[in-house]
């Protein structure tokens, strides 16, 4: 058993996946973790990239594309750790990412999740730092594992904005704190899911209706 499980769902992200995994495997001052990758039916070179790390990660494979929340839940269920943190396969992290987040979560028993600030890297290579609570994203949040199971994990009906739906439920019962250090690197590119405005609007509407129930 390890203290922290890093959940890395991936679908056709061969171009970015190597950088992501290298950053996770380069953590310093913290070794009590496992990396769980879920290949969600990729049709590009993703499987070949993952093969290079076969002895360093725990790999799960969906025979067909099942969607992001399904893959996240599968990864979480396969873990046996105390803490869970999600990292998207087109992003990467600081070498202190797991060390600082886990220390912060262990140091305050009153909180149930800790989120770090993040840096958005544009397509041209420019970057800007954001406050994780004022401008939340899906990743860079370390949860206590029991809390996620108490919430019922991700809602698999939300194929986009699954993070917002989860945090909508989370905020009703639990507390999240901010670690004001930009440990997460969010990469902008033309393939980001949220670029699809039609689908995004659909799930935002569902989320709004759900919140009014």
Buried (B, 14 or more C-beta within 10 A) or exposed (E): EBBBBBBBBBBBBBBBBBBBBEBBEEBEEBEBBBBBBBBBBBEEBBBEBBEEBEEEBBBBEBEEBBBBBBBBBBBBEBBEBBBBBBBBBBBBBBBBBBBBBBBBBEEEEEBBBBBBBBBBBEEEEEBEEBEBEEEBBBBBBBBBBEBBEBBEBBBBEBBBBBBBBBBBBBEEEBEBBBBEBBBBBBBBEEEEBEEEEEBBEBBBEBBEEBEEE
